[in-house]
């Protein structure tokens, strides 16, 4: 489920970035170049209104998705993930001890007949 939220957030962010790049605060910008047919159909003033509303809508979508997505993070247990810490310390404590002879062999040396 988190993957779905991540994909939706990325798609919304890309669309929001595209909408912001098209806009110009003075009414020009790329909307005149890319939206030539839209300007003839809806008019210049309405195009900027639509772009502004789309900016707010996609910003709200990203905000809502970011706030809702943590609710779908899977829980490891009631103790909040302390099981992993307990397993790690248990494994370290139960490591087998060297019960052989008291001699230690350094890396790169040979033990045995002393040659």
N, C-alpha and C positions, 0 to 999 in steps of 0.2 A: 504494500500500500504506500510505503514511503517512496518507492520508485515512481509511482504514479504522481504523487505530489511533486516530486522533484522535476519530473518531465513537464508537468503543467506550469510550474513556476518558471522554468527555463523558457518555455514557449511564450508565456505571458511577458517575460522580461524582454525577449527579442522583439515581440510585437510592440511593446511600449517604447523600446529604443528606436524602432523604425518610425513610430508615430511622432516621437519627439524630434527626430532628425528632419522630418518632413515639415514641421512647423517653423514659422518665423514670427517673432513677436510683433512685427509690423505688417504682417499679412502677405508677405512674399514667400520666399523660401522655395523649397522643392515642390511644394504643393501646386505652384503655378506650372512647373515643368511636368511633373508626373500626373497631376490630376487635371489636365486640360479639359478632358471630357466632363469630369465631375464639376469643374467650375462653370462650364456652360450649362450643365443640367441643374445644379443647385445654387449657383451663384457664389461669389468669392466670400461674402460674409458668412453664409451658412457653412461653407467648407471649414472655416476656422472654428466655428462653434462646434461642429461635429468632431474635429480633431481635439479640441480642448476637452470635450466630454469623454472621448475615447481615452485620452490620457488619464483622466481621473478614474474612469472605470477600470482600466488595466492596473493602475496603481493600487486601487482598492482590492482587486482580485489577488494581486501578489501579496498584499498585506494580510488578507484573510487566509490565503493558503499557507503563509508562513506561520500564522498563529494557530491554525487548526492542525497542521501536520504533526506537531509533537504529541498530540493525543493518540496517534497511531503508532508510536514507538513501542515495540514489544517489550514487555516486562520480563526480566530474567527470574524473578522470584519476589517473595514478599520482603526479603531483606535488602532489596535494592542493588543486587549485584555483588554482595559480599561472598557469595559462593565461590567465585573465581579466586578471591583472595584466600579463602579457607583452603581450597584445593591446592593452591600453590604452596602455602606454608606446610600443609600435610605432606605433600610430595617431597619437599626439601627435608623434612624431619625424618621421613621413613626411608631415606636413601641408604643403601646397604653400606656398612662400614667395611674397611679393608681388614679382614681377620687373618690374613696370611702372615708372613714373616715381617719383622720390623724394618726391613731394608726397603728403601725407596729407590726407584730407578729414574734418573734424570733423562729427559728427552735427548736422544742422540747418543746415549751410552748403552753399553750392553751389561747385563748382569750375569753372573754365573762364575766361570772359572778364572776370572781376573786377568785375562789376556788383553 
